[in-house]
Amino acid sequence: MVTAARAMVNCLEAEGIKTVFGYPGAAICPFYDELYNSEIEHILIRQESNGGHAASGYARVSGKPAVCIATSGPGATNLITAIATAYMDSIPIVCITGQVSTDLIGRDVFQEADITGAAEPFVKHSFLVKDANEICTVFKKAFYIAGTGRPGPVLIDVPFDVQLQKGVFEEPRNIEIRSYKPTKSGNKLQIKRVAQAIAAAEKPVICAGGGVFASKAVPQLRAFCEECRIPVVSTMMGISTMPSDHELFFGMVGMHGFESANTAISECDLLILLGARVGDRAVSVHGSFGSGFCLKDTKIVHIDIDPAEIGKNLAATIPVVGDLNYVLEQILQVVQKKSAFDDSPEEWLEYLKQVRADEYQKRNTPELLSSKKGFVNPKAFLYRLNQFLPAGSTVVADVGQNQIWTANHVKFGDGVRFMTSGGMGTMGYSVPAAIGAKKAAPEGEAVAICGDGSFQMQFMELATAIQHKINIKIIIMENRRLGMVRELQTNRYSDRQIAVSLEPTPDFIKIAQAYGINGEVVDDIENANAAIERMFKSTQPYILRVLVDEGERTII
Amino acid sequence: MKHTISVLVENNAGVLSRVSGLFARRGYNIHSLAVGVTEDENISRITIVAEGDDYILEQIEKQLNKLIDVIKVRSLSADELLARELVLAKINCTPAQRGEVIAIAEITKAKISDVCSGAMTLELSGNINTINTFVELIKPFGIKEMARTGTLAMQKGETATVEG
């Protein structure tokens, strides 16, 4: 006879979990007491939400569900932002929360919160375990649901007394959920129609979304676009599915994207959406806010594992429900090499390449790359970062101007992965997510790029990095402003700036030093290379405080 | 446009709140919602009458299907629809008016469930139009209290929702 808490730990071990991110409290203590005996490494994060983000970073790099833990009440409610962030970006995390004893539920006792109720809109599924005998089945189901189909967060809420209940717990070998059977292969007839549409198209374009990562279809995407000579654009979640400098890649779409990408979307005659949910900032039929848009007669192929995404924001001509990994293989088997008998793809490509080249010229004039005295041009800085970024690195952008600068100017692909909170736009994501990414792939670099606003939402995690020897790198784009909102106020609210100044800004290097972390200020672009080199050479966490002029624009 | 949607769900705790929460947060309008156990005690049937165009209906079906506890969603078209509602209505009724009320009950095939000196409670099951007509007929007496179940629905013919 063992406790259900022991069974919970056994279940995690059986799932192959090596690392968990959590924060203990009274209601989850029986579980922690059993974790004491386990080989599983526990990373003590400094705020529960960050545990969720760290698990998210870990899951994205490892491609498997990752685990975070919180106690009942405020511990659990703190997790909600991380759960919602993971939900919007379809990231598989399993969140374990303690709950007050079953006989006390509903009495508003100390640290009681209805977390399954509160988190309901943001979870793929949740469990409140009232019977210890169900614990192993619940865990098995949770990992299965989180990691299959369209991935997402699953919450397991376990009351204190249930954790202590003794019994003989057996882990089920297989799990069968009659109401949950995700589609893998695409409908053959639809696949044929896709192949025909590609053959008939003169100006096709592929829009790659985060689903390409979720279904581990990066190689298939590459094979598909190269075989058919189809230009590729990406959503923010799809950045780094293609190498930034790939001949067929034309950048991120949307209001903060590239003209080449938006031109491709608005002038194509066939749009192939791969695991992209067509968010309002990416593509809209109305073309509002400078986003790319589809002409009314554009044929749209929409391939997604979640049928609810097809036709939700954009009506699809040829919907295909399935796992991209399988569907792209299916398409590759029936599609004909177009370039062999038709010149049209090359004409279309040449046109887009010209747009891309012109845009590059326009965006990279010496003036636009120049830095004001005492400041560093963020784009020029990122171009320099590219020279030192080793293969196998993960770059996590936070939210705001730093996010768009990173998305558009860091050279991704061929081993350099981009991550950000795309759907929710959760500030404070980058540092904990980088911690998770680094734990999942310790051999690569994990670089968090954030602003001074977002850094101040998460710098307690410096303690986590130093305590657990997690060698992450942090670049703070410090403009002493909530830059993106400031820009919005300048452009749309007659420059009436309110609540966007962060001054007086603390000395982040001193803060880092207080945690035992080294760093340096970069206030001259000429010193950037040496600083970046020192950052990557350091075997400790390291911070670069990059001073950016407050007037720098998002699109530069 | 009104749609009748039959949803078979796992009879788990919290499933009703998952379903109703989905309607609330995605802004779908519910006319009525009725829930009860089916021939299989592990499965409940939720019958929802919702308002919306074809796009909304498609979204409702797809979003419901995403809920892990939802086994089957079926939107029932008017020609295959077997829909019933039950109403209990307590109306003012003096002894002098009883004859008139009994006459209405006979015509409408309503049942008299309770009688006392100043009131009478009638019950009727039928399709929505029947119920609405009945309610109009008894209104002049003064309805003290009324309870309606909301629509229960099933597909006509041999096929069951689980198979279909």
Interface residues (C-beta under 8 A of the other chain):
Chain A: T116 G117 E120 P121 K124 H125 L128 K130 I145 I177 R178 S179 Y180 D306 P307 A308 G311 K312
Chain B: V9 E10 A13 G14 S17 R18 G21 R25 Y55 E58 Q59 K62 Q63 N65 K66 I68 D69 V70 I71 K72
